[in-house]
Amino acid sequence: MRAIEFTEYGPPDVLRVAETPEPHAGPGQIRIAAKASGLSPGETALRGGRFREFVPVTFPYRTGFDAAGVVDELGEGVDGVSLGDEVFGLVTMTDRAANADFVVLAAWAPKPAVWSWEEAGGAAGNVETSTRVLDLLNVRAGHTVLIQGAAGGVGTVAVQLAAARGARVIGTASEGNHEFLRSLGAEPTTYGPGLGDRVRALAPNGVDAVFDCAGGALPELIAIAGDPARVVTIADFTAAQHGVHMSHSAPADETGAAVGAGADPLAVHGLATAVGLADEGRLRIPVAATFPLAEVAAAHELSESRHARGKIVLVN
């Protein structure tokens, strides 16, 4: 089968489509014939070596964390799903390899009928990340949350999930994306100098939490939140210097230190919540662009441009 991999850190052109043996579902797992899979900014950081202190990589490294497709193999002990079912979900953090023809999922949920394959293929990773961080920040009804970088893949989902919890959402994006953010349920403002003043104009009583999807502005975000404990980032590698938690889901050993130190448990419960919201018409997965597997380098280049509105998806 085809799978995307790289054998050294470097620019997008280190990626290749390799012929690899088909994986098989282990206990508690399922295998899908994949229709689409997601590309996250974290994958570009892994490929470029920027995550090496958080996520040690063994080469060849096969990319991809989430995918959607048709179930074609059931592992031992699996129930509640049948061969031929349409699902979306997540691979294990140690195995990855979702950008492939056949994908073993460790967590999954039924594909909502209202989602295309492209939307479903790019959904699970952003749903899990958004749920994980909103849980860490304890975002709930009556809260006001600021989402920095709200027009990206994670940001667009986080806006909708926070709004579904009953929170008021302020989202930062370039002006060209403001109407788009309003359609998702956020009150938009621009990022950059003066953000604190703009947020105070919208929320004179302050915000309860800040979810940073973009990086590069932690001092100002801390000032807006009033406490670094009320800020969580998924994008700023200077987080520890500012007393801010950087949430990632790299695998950890029993001590939590040797592999993927500081990893947070996966919020897989968010998948079922996402299905319910999608069926109610309250959650969509904006897709920025789709690429065939053979054009994975171009997909990584678009991701690193930071101009993608929504999720970048690879299609089989």
C-alpha positions in Angstrom: 0.0 0.0 0.0 1.0 3.7 -0.2 2.0 5.6 2.9 3.6 9.0 3.4 6.9 9.0 5.2 10.2 10.8 5.7 13.6 9.4 6.5 15.3 12.6 7.7 14.3 16.0 9.1 14.1 18.8 6.5 11.8 20.8 4.2 8.7 19.4 2.5 10.6 17.7 -0.2 11.9 15.1 2.3 8.4 13.6 2.2 7.8 10.7 -0.2 5.0 8.2 -1.1 6.4 4.8 -0.1 5.2 1.3 -0.7 4.8 -0.3 2.7 3.2 -3.5 4.1 -0.5 -3.2 5.0 -1.1 -2.7 8.8 -3.6 -4.9 10.6 -5.9 -4.2 13.5 -4.8 -5.3 16.9 -6.9 -5.8 20.0 -9.4 -3.0 20.5 -8.6 -1.5 17.1 -10.1 -1.3 13.6 -8.7 -0.9 10.2 -10.2 1.3 7.5 -9.7 1.6 3.8 -9.0 5.3 4.0 -10.8 7.9 1.9 -9.1 11.0 3.3 -6.7 12.0 6.1 -5.7 15.2 7.8 -2.5 17.3 7.8 -1.9 19.4 10.9 0.7 22.1 11.6 2.2 19.8 14.2 3.1 17.4 11.4 5.1 20.1 9.6 6.9 20.9 12.9 7.7 17.2 13.3 9.0 16.9 9.8 11.2 20.0 10.2 12.6 18.8 13.5 11.1 21.5 15.6 9.3 19.0 17.9 12.3 16.8 18.5 12.6 17.6 22.2 8.9 16.7 22.7 8.5 13.9 20.2 11.5 11.8 19.4 11.2 10.3 15.9 12.4 6.9 14.7 13.0 6.9 10.9 11.4 6.1 8.6 8.6 8.2 10.1 5.1 7.7 8.7 2.9 10.8 8.9 -0.8 11.4 9.7 -2.8 11.3 12.9 -6.5 11.3 11.8 -8.4 9.7 8.9 -11.8 8.6 7.7 -12.9 5.6 5.6 -14.7 2.3 5.5 -14.1 -0.3 8.1 -12.5 -3.4 6.5 -11.0 -5.2 9.5 -11.9 -5.6 13.2 -9.5 -6.3 16.0 -10.1 -8.7 18.9 -12.6 -7.4 21.4 -14.1 -4.7 19.2 -17.9 -4.3 19.2 -20.3 -1.6 18.2 -18.9 -1.3 14.7 -19.2 -3.6 11.7 -17.3 -4.2 8.4 -18.5 -1.6 5.9 -19.3 1.1 8.4 -18.2 4.6 7.6 -16.1 6.1 10.4 -13.6 8.8 11.3 -11.0 8.7 14.0 -7.5 8.7 15.4 -4.4 6.4 15.1 -2.2 5.7 18.1 0.4 8.3 19.0 3.2 5.8 18.6 2.2 4.3 15.3 0.7 7.4 13.5 0.7 6.6 9.7 -2.8 7.9 8.9 -1.7 9.4 5.5 -2.0 6.0 3.8 -4.3 3.7 1.9 -5.1 1.5 4.9 -5.2 3.0 8.4 -5.5 1.4 11.9 -7.6 3.5 14.2 -7.4 3.3 18.0 -10.4 5.7 18.6 -13.2 6.3 16.2 -16.9 7.4 15.8 -19.5 7.1 13.1 -19.0 9.5 10.2 -21.8 12.1 10.3 -23.9 11.9 7.1 -23.7 15.6 6.7 -19.9 15.6 6.4 -18.1 14.8 3.2 -15.2 12.4 3.2 -12.8 15.4 3.1 -14.4 17.0 6.2 -14.4 13.7 8.1 -10.8 12.9 7.1 -9.7 16.2 8.7 -12.0 16.2 11.7 -10.7 13.9 14.4 -7.4 15.6 15.2 -8.8 19.0 15.4 -11.8 17.8 17.5 -9.5 16.0 19.9 -7.0 18.9 20.2 -9.8 21.5 20.7 -11.6 19.3 23.3 -8.4 18.6 25.2 -7.5 22.3 25.5 -11.0 23.5 26.3 -11.1 20.8 29.0 -7.8 22.0 30.4 -9.1 25.6 30.5 -12.4 24.4 32.0 -14.4 26.4 29.4 -18.1 26.2 30.1 -21.3 28.1 29.8 -21.1 31.8 30.8 -17.3 32.0 30.2 -15.6 34.3 27.7 -12.8 32.7 25.8 -10.3 34.2 23.4 -9.0 32.0 20.6 -5.8 33.3 19.0 -5.5 32.1 15.4 -9.2 31.2 15.2 -9.4 30.8 11.4 -6.9 27.8 11.2 -7.8 24.1 11.3 -7.9 23.8 15.1 -9.2 27.3 15.7 -12.3 26.9 13.5 -13.3 23.7 15.4 -12.4 25.2 18.8 -14.7 28.2 18.1 -17.6 25.9 17.4 -17.0 23.6 20.4 -16.6 26.5 22.8 -19.8 28.1 21.5 -21.6 24.7 21.9 -20.6 24.7 25.6 -22.3 28.0 26.0 -19.2 30.2 26.1 -18.8 33.6 24.4 -16.0 33.3 21.9 -13.7 36.1 20.7 -11.5 35.0 17.8 -8.4 36.6 16.2 -7.9 36.5 12.5 -7.0 38.8 9.6 -9.9 41.0 8.5 -10.6 39.0 5.4 -11.6 36.1 7.7 -13.9 38.1 10.1 -17.2 37.3 8.4 -16.1 33.6 8.2 -15.5 33.6 12.0 -18.9 35.2 12.6 -20.5 32.4 10.7 -18.8 29.9 13.1 -20.1 31.7 16.2 -17.1 34.0 17.1 -16.8 37.7 17.6 -13.8 38.5 15.4 -10.9 40.9 16.0 -7.5 41.3 14.4 -4.3 40.0 15.9 -1.1 42.0 16.4 -0.2 45.1 18.4 -3.0 46.6 20.4 -4.8 43.2 20.8 -5.3 43.8 24.5 -7.1 47.1 23.9 -9.3 45.5 21.2 -10.3 42.6 23.5 -11.0 44.9 26.4 -13.3 46.9 24.1 -15.2 43.7 23.3 -15.1 42.3 26.8 -14.6 45.0 29.5 -14.9 42.5 32.3 -12.0 40.4 30.8 -11.8 36.9 29.5 -11.8 33.6 31.5 -9.5 31.7 29.2 -7.1 32.0 26.2 -6.5 29.2 23.7 -3.5 30.0 21.6 -3.5 28.3 18.3 -0.9 30.6 16.6 2.1 31.3 18.9 4.3 34.3 19.1 2.2 36.5 21.4 2.2 34.9 24.8 3.2 38.0 26.9 0.2 39.9 25.5 -2.1 36.9 25.9 -1.1 36.5 29.5 -1.8 40.2 30.1 -5.2 39.7 28.6 -6.0 36.6 30.7 -4.5 38.1 33.9 -2.8 34.8 34.8 -0.5 32.4 32.8 -2.5 29.5 34.2 -5.5 30.7 32.2 -3.6 30.4 28.9 -2.9 27.2 27.0 -0.9 27.1 23.8 -0.5 24.4 21.2 1.8 26.5 19.0 4.4 28.4 21.1 7.6 26.6 22.0 8.5 29.4 24.5 5.6 28.5 26.7 7.6 27.3 29.7 9.5 30.5 29.8 6.2 32.3 30.4 4.7 29.8 32.8 2.2 28.7 30.2 1.2 25.1 29.6 1.9 23.9 26.0 -0.5 21.1 25.3 0.6 18.3 23.1 -0.3 14.6 22.9 3.0 12.9 22.3 3.3 9.4 23.8 4.8 9.2 27.3 6.3 6.4 29.2 5.2 5.4 32.8 7.1 8.4 34.3 5.8 10.8 31.7 9.3 12.0 31.0 11.4 9.8 28.7 9.2 10.0 25.6 7.0 13.0 24.9 7.6 14.6 28.3 4.6 16.6 29.5 2.1 15.0 27.2 -1.6 15.4 28.0 -4.0 12.5 27.7 -6.0 12.4 24.4 -9.5 13.8 24.7 -11.1 11.0 22.6 -14.5 11.6 24.2 -14.7 14.7 22.0 -15.4 12.5 18.9 -18.8 11.4 20.1 -19.7 15.0 21.1 -18.6 16.1 17.6 -21.0 13.6 16.0 -23.9 14.8 18.0 -23.2 18.5 17.1 -22.7 17.7 13.5 -26.0 15.8 13.3 -27.6 18.9 14.8 -26.0 21.2 12.2 -23.8 22.8 14.9 -20.4 21.6 13.8 -18.8 21.8 10.4 -15.2 21.1 9.4 -13.9 23.9 7.2 -11.5 22.4 4.6 -8.8 24.8 3.4 -7.6 22.6 0.5 -7.3 19.0 -0.6 -4.3 17.3 -2.2 -3.8 13.7 -3.5 -1.2 11.7 -1.5 1.3 12.3 -4.3 1.2 16.0 -3.7 1.9 15.9 0.0 4.9 18.2 -0.2 2.7 21.0 -1.7 0.2 20.4 1.2 3.0 20.9 3.7 4.1 24.0 2.0 0.6 25.5 2.2 0.4 24.6 5.9 3.7 26.3 6.6 2.5 29.5 4.7 0.0 30.0 7.6 -2.6 31.2 5.2 -4.8 28.1 5.2 -8.4 28.8 6.4 -9.4 25.5 8.0 -8.0 22.0 7.6 -5.7 20.8 4.9 -6.7 17.3 3.8 -5.1 14.5 1.8 -7.4 12.4 -0.4 -6.8 8.8 -1.5 
